[in-house]
Amino acid sequence: MLLLGLFASLVVIAAFGAHAGFCADPVVSDQAASARLVTLAANKSKERPVGYVWSAMRAESGLRLRGAVPSEDDRRTLLGMVKALFPDLKVEDDLEVVEGGPPKEQWLGAVSFGLQQLAHLKRGSIRLLNARMRVSGEAHSAKDYIEVKKALAGPLPTGLVIKVDNVRPPIADPFVFTADLGTNALSFAGSVPSEDSRKQLRELSRELFERPGLDDRLEIASGAPEGWDEAVIVALRALSSLESGKVSLSDLAVTIEGIAPDQGTAVAVSYQLRRDLPEPFSTSESIKWKEASATRATRDMASKVIPRIKAYARTTGNLPKGELPPLMPPLGAR
């Protein structure tokens, strides 16, 4: 009986414990619910931008304006700027008059500056949060890219800070680079991925070539294949072994042509290119050497002179003793 009583007591205690687990203290439940509401509100506040936000997004055929503007007068002023800078674009105006922004003149100066940079972009966006600006997009041309980069480097309108600069140069397709080695100068033309790459190529040319001048007509562009910097260095080293010539990179294809001082150098240049170019670049070579050029020139002269001698003999008969009469100049000679 004693054991049975103890067992019954344990069952009752367990039942009350289970009931307490399912029926929580209402005060505790209210506190937990309040904590959850505070957490949700905090998360939502993180999702919303805190501050005075304005943005302009440009596609190839249209411009969309969003965010806050201090007043209707300021909206009209802003739309006047847009019409002057983008006369051919369709404008979607989603602006909303909101008070409490930065000082009016400061805000208008920042917006004007941003729209001027957007005019240099083929597609892109400007976002102004209080006095911090984010600029991103693809430039119309290499010249436009340089202008935007120069403007973003400063001086800036009063109070404006460039928080993000993600402006890219225009895409070159195909991505072409050429180096032409002449008698007195070396010239670069085509595309280069960045200003740093251009500086490296100029420094390398001073190390490799003894020519007095460098004609740099490169334009900054995006779209260079992976490994381009290494490939162009290999190509220029090969060109430096020639007396004259030209090397071209078109995407992943490298071609070189020119005159080498001898046959051994011509063979070595071809071997060097095939060995050192990174994958997946390919190469084709058309390299001559001086001996071959001189022999060909001799053959060309003989092919022009001998027929004239034969023709003279046929028309005149046996020549008198003494010196041969002077040859008639070839047709077309001055």
C-alpha positions in Angstrom: 0.0 0.0 0.0 2.8 2.4 0.8 4.5 1.8 -2.6 1.2 2.3 -4.3 0.7 5.6 -2.6 4.1 6.8 -3.6 3.5 5.9 -7.2 0.2 7.8 -7.3 1.9 10.9 -5.9 4.5 10.8 -8.6 1.9 10.6 -11.3 0.0 13.6 -9.9 3.2 15.7 -9.7 4.2 14.8 -13.3 0.7 15.8 -14.6 1.0 19.2 -12.9 4.4 19.6 -14.5 3.1 18.9 -17.9 0.2 21.2 -17.4 2.6 24.0 -16.4 4.7 23.4 -19.6 1.7 23.8 -21.8 0.1 26.7 -19.8 2.9 29.3 -19.5 2.8 32.2 -17.2 0.9 34.9 -19.2 3.3 37.6 -18.0 6.2 35.7 -19.4 4.3 35.1 -22.7 3.6 38.9 -23.1 7.2 39.8 -22.5 8.4 37.2 -25.2 5.8 38.6 -27.7 7.0 42.2 -27.1 10.6 41.1 -27.6 9.7 39.5 -30.9 7.9 42.7 -32.1 10.9 44.8 -31.2 13.2 42.5 -33.1 10.9 42.6 -36.2 10.8 46.4 -36.1 14.6 46.6 -35.8 15.0 44.3 -38.8 12.6 46.4 -40.9 14.4 49.6 -40.0 17.6 48.0 -41.2 16.0 47.3 -44.6 14.9 50.9 -45.1 17.6 53.5 -46.0 18.1 55.9 -43.1 18.5 59.4 -44.6 17.6 61.6 -47.5 17.8 59.4 -50.7 17.7 60.4 -54.4 18.7 58.3 -57.4 18.9 58.4 -61.2 19.2 55.2 -63.3 20.0 55.4 -67.0 19.4 52.7 -69.6 20.2 53.2 -73.3 16.8 54.7 -74.1 15.5 56.0 -70.8 16.1 57.7 -67.4 14.3 56.9 -64.2 14.4 59.4 -61.3 13.5 58.1 -57.8 13.6 59.3 -54.2 13.2 62.5 -52.3 13.3 66.1 -53.5 13.0 69.1 -51.1 10.2 71.0 -52.9 8.2 71.3 -56.2 10.5 74.2 -57.2 13.5 71.9 -56.7 11.8 69.2 -58.7 11.3 71.6 -61.7 15.0 72.7 -61.4 16.1 69.1 -61.4 14.0 68.2 -64.4 15.4 71.3 -66.2 18.9 69.8 -65.7 17.8 66.5 -67.0 16.3 68.0 -70.1 19.5 69.9 -70.8 21.8 66.8 -70.3 19.5 64.1 -71.7 17.4 65.7 -74.4 16.7 62.5 -76.3 15.9 60.2 -73.4 12.4 59.3 -72.1 12.3 60.4 -68.4 10.3 58.5 -65.7 9.7 60.8 -62.8 9.1 59.0 -59.5 10.3 61.8 -57.2 8.5 62.6 -54.0 8.6 65.9 -52.1 10.1 65.2 -48.7 11.3 67.8 -46.1 14.3 67.4 -43.9 17.1 67.0 -46.4 20.5 68.6 -46.6 20.8 72.3 -47.3 19.0 73.1 -50.6 22.0 74.6 -52.5 24.3 71.8 -51.3 21.7 69.1 -52.4 21.2 70.7 -55.8 24.9 71.0 -56.3 25.4 67.3 -55.6 22.5 66.3 -57.8 23.8 68.5 -60.7 27.2 66.9 -60.4 25.8 63.4 -60.4 23.7 64.0 -63.5 26.8 65.4 -65.3 28.6 62.1 -64.6 25.6 60.0 -65.6 25.7 61.8 -69.0 29.1 60.2 -69.7 27.7 56.7 -69.1 26.1 54.4 -71.7 24.2 52.8 -68.8 24.5 53.2 -65.1 23.2 54.9 -62.0 23.8 57.7 -59.4 22.6 57.3 -55.8 22.8 60.1 -53.3 22.3 59.3 -49.6 22.5 62.6 -47.7 25.9 63.8 -48.9 27.4 60.4 -49.9 27.3 59.5 -53.6 27.5 56.1 -55.3 28.4 56.1 -59.0 28.3 52.9 -61.2 28.0 52.0 -64.9 29.7 51.7 -68.3 31.2 54.7 -70.0 30.2 55.7 -73.5 33.8 55.9 -74.7 37.4 55.9 -73.5 37.2 59.8 -73.4 34.1 59.7 -71.3 35.7 57.2 -68.9 38.6 59.6 -68.4 36.3 62.6 -67.9 34.3 60.8 -65.2 37.3 59.5 -63.4 38.9 62.9 -63.4 35.6 64.5 -62.0 35.2 61.9 -59.3 38.8 62.4 -58.2 37.9 66.0 -57.3 37.5 68.8 -56.6 33.9 68.0 -55.6 30.9 70.2 -54.8 30.7 71.5 -51.2 30.0 68.7 -48.7 29.8 65.9 -51.3 31.7 62.6 -50.6 32.1 59.8 -53.3 31.4 56.7 -51.3 31.5 54.2 -54.2 33.1 54.6 -57.7 32.3 51.6 -59.9 32.6 53.2 -63.3 33.9 50.9 -66.0 35.5 51.7 -69.3 33.6 50.8 -72.5 33.7 47.2 -73.7 36.0 46.5 -76.7 34.9 43.5 -78.7 37.2 42.2 -80.1 39.9 43.5 -77.7 42.7 44.5 -80.0 46.2 45.8 -79.2 49.0 46.5 -81.8 52.7 47.5 -81.5 54.5 48.6 -84.6 58.3 48.8 -84.6 59.6 51.2 -87.3 63.1 52.5 -88.1 62.9 55.4 -85.6 59.9 54.8 -83.4 57.6 52.4 -81.7 53.9 52.9 -81.8 51.0 51.5 -79.7 47.4 51.4 -80.8 44.2 49.8 -79.8 42.9 49.0 -76.3 44.5 48.6 -72.9 42.6 47.4 -69.7 43.6 50.2 -67.4 45.8 53.2 -66.8 48.1 51.0 -64.7 48.5 48.6 -67.6 49.4 51.5 -70.0 52.1 52.7 -67.6 53.6 49.3 -67.3 53.7 48.9 -71.1 55.4 52.3 -71.5 58.0 51.4 -68.8 58.6 48.0 -70.5 59.1 49.6 -73.9 61.8 51.9 -72.5 63.6 48.8 -71.2 63.3 46.7 -74.4 63.6 49.1 -77.3 66.3 51.6 -78.2 64.0 53.7 -80.4 64.0 57.4 -79.5 60.2 57.8 -79.6 57.0 56.1 -78.5 53.7 57.0 -80.1 51.0 55.9 -77.6 47.5 55.9 -79.0 46.0 53.4 -76.6 42.5 53.8 -75.2 41.3 52.3 -72.0 38.6 49.6 -72.4 37.1 46.6 -70.7 36.8 43.2 -72.2 40.4 42.0 -72.1 40.7 38.2 -71.9 42.2 36.6 -68.8 46.0 36.6 -69.0 46.2 39.6 -71.3 48.8 41.4 -69.3 51.2 38.5 -69.4 50.5 37.8 -73.1 51.3 41.4 -74.2 54.6 41.4 -72.3 55.6 38.1 -74.0 54.6 39.6 -77.4 56.6 42.8 -76.9 59.7 40.9 -75.8 59.5 38.9 -79.1 59.1 42.1 -81.1 62.2 43.6 -79.4 64.3 40.9 -81.1 63.4 42.1 -84.6 64.9 45.0 -86.5 61.4 46.0 -87.6 58.0 44.5 -87.4 54.5 44.4 -85.9 52.8 42.4 -83.2 49.0 42.2 -82.8 46.7 40.7 -80.1 43.1 40.3 -81.1 41.3 38.6 -78.1 43.2 35.3 -77.8 45.1 35.4 -81.2 48.6 36.8 -81.4 50.3 37.5 -84.7 53.8 38.8 -85.4 55.6 39.8 -88.6 58.8 41.5 -89.4 62.5 41.3 -90.3 65.0 39.5 -88.0 68.8 40.1 -88.2 69.4 36.4 -89.1 67.6 33.1 -89.5 68.5 31.9 -86.0 66.8 34.9 -84.4 63.7 34.4 -86.6 63.4 30.8 -85.4 64.1 31.8 -81.7 61.3 34.4 -81.8 58.8 31.9 -83.0 59.8 29.4 -80.4 59.8 31.9 -77.6 56.2 33.0 -78.5 54.9 29.4 -78.5 56.7 28.6 -75.3 55.9 31.6 -73.2 52.3 32.7 -74.2 49.8 31.7 -71.5 47.0 29.4 -72.3 44.6 29.6 -74.2 46.5 32.3 -76.4 47.6 31.1 -79.9 50.2 32.5 -82.2 51.1 32.8 -85.9 54.4 34.1 -87.2 55.6 35.6 -90.5 59.2 36.5 -89.8 61.9 36.9 -92.5 65.6 37.5 -92.1 68.2 39.8 -93.8 70.0 37.1 -95.8 66.7 36.0 -97.3 65.7 39.6 -98.0 69.0 40.4 -99.7 68.9 37.3 -101.9 65.4 38.1 -102.9 66.3 41.6 -103.8 69.2 40.3 -106.0 66.8 37.9 -107.8 64.3 40.7 -108.4 67.0 43.0 -109.9 68.2 40.2 -112.2 64.7 39.4 -113.3 64.3 43.0 -114.5 67.8 43.6 -116.0 68.5 40.4 -117.9 65.3 40.6 -120.1 66.3 44.1 -121.2 69.8 42.9 -122.2 68.3 40.1 -124.2 65.9 42.5 -125.9 68.7 44.9 -126.8 70.7 42.0 -128.3 67.8 40.9 -130.4 67.1 44.3 -131.9 70.7 45.5 -132.4 72.5 42.4 -133.3 76.2 41.8 -132.4 77.5 44.5 -130.1 80.8 46.3 -131.0 83.8 45.7 -128.9 84.2 47.9 -125.9 81.7 48.9 -123.2 78.1 48.0 -123.4 75.8 50.9 -124.0 73.8 52.1 -121.0 70.6 50.2 -120.3 67.3 51.9 -120.8 65.6 52.7 -117.5 62.7 50.3 -116.7 59.2 51.5 -117.4 57.7 53.6 -114.7 61.2 54.7 -113.4 61.8 58.4 -112.9 
